[in-house]
Amino acid sequence: MRKWLLGGLGLLVLCCGGGVATLVWFLARPPLDKTADFRQALRVPPLAASTVRDGKRVFELRARPGDSDLGHGAGTRTWGYNEAYLGPTLRAARGEQVVVDVHNSLPEPTTVHWHGMHLPAAVDGGPHHPIPAGGSYRAAWTVDQPAATLWYHPHPSERTETQVYRGLAGMFIVDDDEPAQRALPHDYGVDDVPVMVQDKVFDGDQLSMSSRFGSDIGVLGDELLVNGTSGPYLDVPSELVRLRLLNASTARIYNFQFADKRQFALVGTDGGLLERPHATDHIRLSVGERAEVVVSMRPGERATLRSVRSIDGDFDSRLNGGQDAFDVLQLRAAARLTPATLPGTLVATPRLDPGSAAQTRSFTFQGRKINGRKMDMHRNDAVVVKDTVEVWDVANGHDTPHSFHIHDVQFQVLAVNGGAPPPELGGWKDTLFLAPKQQYRIIARFADYADPNTSYMFHCHVLRHEDEGMMGQFIVVEKP
């Protein structure tokens, strides 16, 4: 339809002149190619303070407004957790009991969703339990999953895009006692560094969401921030540096690659480490996806991480930002580096058996609907029996990219368009890029938690799509 529209507008140019010509140019959307001067040291979010009470690790988060310097002066109005923008990194070990006391100092309701965490539905932080302005909420659960890079962000009804865009997001790192964790770089903020990438639009010194006009996926910013830093560099003291990449944007898809096309090791995805490092020169992350990569550095060198073309196609990919390119982060190696070696094997990943599946379900994402229906808080789209395995066929039915996310569980990708998945999809996932008109088969075990009264969500993690109804819900019940 957009192609027909563009053709029709082209004819109108002959009659109506420059105004329509500008509109045609906007719809055609020339690709961006943005470079950075790398003048600022990368800000590393602090580790969240916690106390241990009665054997439970207790954190406190306060969602609040503030003023930040995001490269346009110190007066940019933002939101954050405990800070003016973004939030601290929460860290807990497998087996720990965790309590998070959340206080809402915003002028509107919010929630906090623990993205990628395996936990009871009642504390999952979906839209079912809004925290009113001035209110508080306590989430408590036992961490029971492998070490992984997770994150937290708001998930209120119809306001997720705006709240995340203003700055409400933070990382949650889960640790375990697997030897691979100690063999990889693991000194937080030194050789093990969070890299939260977001794109922004500025109107003067203030954040703007004006670029949603003309885009089918939401805000496509012309500036990048990493951990809230514009044009950042990172001093590297070791031969190996571990980057915990997070696409924390609201819509944009990134394809991370170094300017010199060097290879790096993909060691982990959403749900934890891979069985062994995968050598690659790029990694594509849709909204909400994470990847842990280890980069090898030589003394004194500089390496520039970029995002390059991320979506195949021409016209549609241009409208969705798929041909844009950005400088992301410059790594600067010290003159002398601490020696480090990458392990050849990481952690075992037992494969789920499709033959054991209790159910096979199909979901098609198209327009703002899943299987032709928009989100209804009073409708459950699936009833899952606890401790069973299910296979889900998930398809993108049209030309717009989507990002599939399911709450509570980590899944494995069985097939992409009927064929074997690529190596970067070989580990545990909770978020998956749905390329236009592509089909994916996944498998998951819904273990441990059952609650017939509270739903988990599955949805498109392009936040505009989520807010506009591209979301479903399921409950997990005890076996009959």
N, C-alpha and C positions, 0 to 999 in steps of 0.2 A: 504494500500500500504506500509506503514511504517513497518507493521508486516511482510509482505513478504520480504521486504528489509532486515530487521533484520535477518530473517531466512537465506536468501541468504548469508549475510555477515558472519553468523555463520559458514557456510560451507567453506567460503574462509579463515576463521581463521586456519582451519586445513591445508591449503595449504600455506598461506602467512605469518603466524606468528603474531608477536606482534603488528605491525602497524595497521593491520585490527582489531586486538583485542581491541586496544585503541579506534578505531572508533566505534566498536560495543558497548563498554562501554559508549561512549559519547552519542550514540543514545538511549541506555537504560536509561541513566541519573539517577543515584542514587538520591533519595530525599535528600534535604538539611534539617538540623536541627540546626539552628544557635541560639546561646545564646549571651546575651549582658552583659557587666559589669556595665552598668548604672552609669557611672562616670560623665556625663555631664548634667547640668540642661537643660531642654527643652527650646529651643529658641522659644519665642512667637513672631510672626510677628507683627510689630507695626501697629497701626491704621493709615491709610493714612491721611495726612493733607488735609484739604479742605478749601475753602473760599466760602462765599455766595455772589453772585453778581447778582443783579436784580432778587432776589428770586430764584436763581438756585445754587445748590451745585456743585462746580467745583473742580475736582481732576486733577492732572497731573501725568502721568506715562511716564517714559522713559525706553525703552528696551535698555539694554546696556551690554557689556561684562565686566567681572571683575575677580578677584582672590578671592577664598574662601578657608576656612579650613573646609573640610567635613570629617575630621578624618584622613587625609593623609598628613597633613601639609598645610601651608597657601597658597601654590602656585597652587592649583587646578583651572584651567581655567573654568569659568562658565558664564552663562548669567542670568540676572535678571531684574526686574522692579524697578527702583530707587535705587536698591541695587545690590550687586555682585551676589546674588543668591535668587531666588524666588522674591516675591513682598509684599508690605504692604497689610493689610486687608482693603478693601474699605467697608464703612458702610453708609447706607442711609435708610430713613424711607419711608414707603408706602405713596404715594401722593407727594413725593418730585420730583422736576425737577432736573435731574442729568446731568452734563456735564463732560466728561472725555477727556482731551487733551492728545493724545498719540504721543510721539516722538520716532522715530526709530534711535537709534545710533548703530545698528548692521551693519555688513558688507553685509547683504542680506535683501530682502523684508520680511515683517512679517505682521500679523494682530493681533487684540485682539478680541476674541470671549467671550461674556458674557454668560457663560454656565448656563442654567436654567432660564435666564431672559426672561420675556415677553416684547418684544420691536419691533419697526419697522424693517423690513428686511434690510433697507438701513444702519442701524447701528449695525446689528447683529454681524459683524466681521468675516464673512465667507471668503472664498477664492476669492470672486468676487471683493473685494476692497483691494488689497495689498497696504501696506505702503512701499514705496521704501526706500532703505538705505539712511539715512539723511533726510527723509521726516516726515511729521506730519499728524495727522488726528484727527478730532473732532467728538466724538459720544455724542449725546444728546437725552434724552428721559425722560418720566415721569414714575417713579416706581409705578407699579400698580399690586401688587400681595401680597399674605400673607407673613409674616415673614418666612425666610428660609435661609439655608446655601447654597450659590451658589459659583461659582468660575470663574476665568477668565484665559485664556491661548491663545496661538497662534493657528491660524487655516489657515495657508497659504497652497497653493497647493503643495502637495508632500513633505513638509518639517515640518509637524507638529510634527512627532515623534522626530526628531533631536532637534527641538527648545524646546519642553517641557522637553526632557531628560536633556538638558543643564541647565535647571532651570527656564524657563519662566512659572510661574504659581503663582496665589494668590487667596485668598478668597474674596468673596463679600457677606457681611451679610446684609440681608434686615430685618428691624424691623417694627413692627406695634403696635397698642395699645390694642391688645388682652390681657385680664388679665392673661392668661396662661403664657405669656412671662415674666411677673413680678413675677409669682409664681415659675418659674423654676430658677435655678442658672443663673445669667445674668451679673456678674461682669467680663468683658472681661480680659482674661489673668490670672485670679485668680481662680474663680470657673466655668468659662465658657471659654473653651480653644480650639483653633483650633488645629487639629491633622492631618497634611498633610503627608501621608505615601508614600514613593517612594523607589524603589529598584535600586541599582546601581552596576556597575562593574568598578573596578579600575585597570588600568595598571600603576603600580607605584603610582605616586601621581595625575594621570590624569584620568578623566572619560573615559570609553571605551564603545563602542557598539558592541564589538566582539561577545558577546553571542547571537546575532541575528542568527549566523550560526547554523544550526541544529534545530532551533526553528521555528515553524509555526506562532508564534504570536509576535515575536520580542525580545527585550532585557528582559532577566530574570536574574536580578542581584543576587549576593550572599551576598550583604550587604544592610541593611535598613537604611534610613534616615527619621527622623520625623521633619518636619519644618527645614530640613537641618542639624539636629543634629544627631550624631551617638551615639547609646546607651544612650538615654535620660531618665532622671527621672523628675517627676513633684511633687513639694511640694503641698500638699492639706490642706487648712486651714478650710474646712467646711465638715459637714457630707455628703453632696452631691456635686459631681462635674460633670459638663456637658462637655462632649467631643464631639466636632464637627468633626467627622471622615470623611476624604476625601481620596479616592484612587486616588492619583495624579501620579501614575505610568503610563508607556506607554503601558504595556501589562499584568502585573501580576494581578491575582485575589487574594483577601485576605479573610480569614475567621477569624474574630476577636473573641477571647475567652480569658478569664482570666485563668491563670495557675491553680488556685484552683477551676475552673469551677463555680465560683459564678455567680448568676444571676444579671443582670442589667436591666434597663428600657430603651427600645427603645421609644423615644418620638417624633422623627421626621425623615423624609426621604427627598429625593431630594427637593420636592416642599414645605415643611413646616411641621408643627406639625401634629401628629396623633390625632384622636378623644380622645384617652386615652392612657396612657402608656402601652406598651406591655412588659411583663416580659419574658426574654429569657437569654440563656447563650452563644449565639453566634450571629454574624451578618456577612453575606457574602457581600462583595462589589466588583463589577467588576469595570473596569477602568472608572473613571468619576463619579461613584456613591458616594453619601454622606449619612451619618446617624448621627443623634443626639442621644447620649445615656447619661443616668444619672447613675452614679455609687455611691453606698452607701459605706462609709468608717467608720471604727472604729478608735478611738484614737491610734496613734502609729503604726498602721499596715502598711504593704507594700503589694501591689497587682500588679502583673505583667500581662500586656496585651500582648497577643501573637497572631500570625496568624498561624492557623493550617490547616490541609488538606482542600482544597477549591473546588476540582473538583472530582466527582465520577469517577470510572474506574481505570484501572491499567496502561497499557503501554502509552496510549495517554495522560492521566492526568499527568503522570510522565514527559513526554516530554514538556508539557505546564505548568509545575511548580505547578500542582495541589496537589502534595503530599508534597511540601516543608513546613517547619515550621520555624518561626522566633520569637525571642523576639522583641517586638515593643516599649513598654513604661512601666516604673515602676512608680506607684503612691505611694507617701510616705505621710501618714497622720501625721499631727502634734499631739503632746501629748494632746492638747486640741483643740476641733473642734467646730466651730460655728454651733449651731443646725439648721437643715433644714428639711423640709417636702415636699415630692413629691405630687403634686396635683393628684386627682383621675381622673379628666377629663381635657381635653386640649382644642381643638377647634372643631367646627362642620365641617364635611366634606360632603357636599351635594353630592349625587351620581348622575353621569350622566346616562341618560336613553338610553340604546341601541335602544329602539324603536323609538327614535327621530333622529336616525342617518340618515343623507342625503346620505352617501356613506359608503360602506364597501370595503376595499382594502386588498390585500394580498401581502406580501413581504417575500421572502425566501432568507436567507443569506447562501451562499455557495461558497467555493473557495475564490475569491476576487470580487465576483459579487453579486448583488441583483437582483433577478428575471432574472438571466442569463446575466445581462448587467453591465458593468463598468461605472464609473462616466463619464459624458460628460457635460462640462460646458455650452454647447449650447443646452442641452435637458432638458426639465422639465418632471419629471416622474409622476407628479400629479398636477392637478389644483383644488384648494379647494375654496369653496365659503365662504366668511367672515361670521362670526357669525353662522356657522353651526357646527353640531356634526358629527364626523366620527368615525367608528370602523375600526381598522387595525388589521389584523391577521399577526403576525410576527413569522417566523419560522427559526430555525437553521437547515439547511439541511444536516449537516455532523458532523464529530467528533471533529472539532476544536471549542473551546469556542469563543463567540462573546459578544459584549457589545453594545446594541442598544441605540442610542441617537437621539432625535428629537429636532430641534431648535424651539424656541419661545413658545411652549405650554408645559404645564404640563398635564400628562394623568393619568388615573386610569386603573389598571389591572383588567380585567373582569374574565379571566380564564387562567389557566396553564394546558396545555394538556387536555382541556375540563372540568377540575374540578375547584373548588373554589380556589382562590389564598391564600397563607399563610398570616398570620397577618402582617408580615413585608412588604408585598406589598399592604397593605390596604390604604395607603395614596397617596399623589400626587407624581408622578415620572416624570423624564425626561430622565432617563438612566436606562437600564434594562439588567441584565445578561441573555444572551441567552445560556443556557446549551446545550451541544451537542444533536442534534436530538430531541429538545423539541419545543413545540408550545405555543405561548402566544397570547391572545386577549386583546387589549387595546382600550380605548375610550378617545377622547379629543374634546374640543371645540376650534375652531380657531377664536378667537374673536378679535375685535378692529382694526386690521391693515390689510390693503390690498395694494398691490403694484404689478401691472402686469409686472413690468420691473426688479424686484429684487427677487431672490429666497431665500428661507430658505433651510437648509440641513437636511437630515436624513442619518445616517451612522453607521457603526461599530466604536465604540470608542476605540477599540484596534488600536493604532495609526499607526502601520505598515499597518494594513488592510486598514485603511482610506486612507493613502498615496498611496497605491497601487490600489485604485479604488473602494473600497467597500463603495460607497457613492452615494446617489441620491439627487434630489432636487425637491421642490414643490413651486408653487406660490399661493398666496391667492388673490382672486379677489372679487370685489364688487358683490352683488347679481345682476342678470340681471334686 
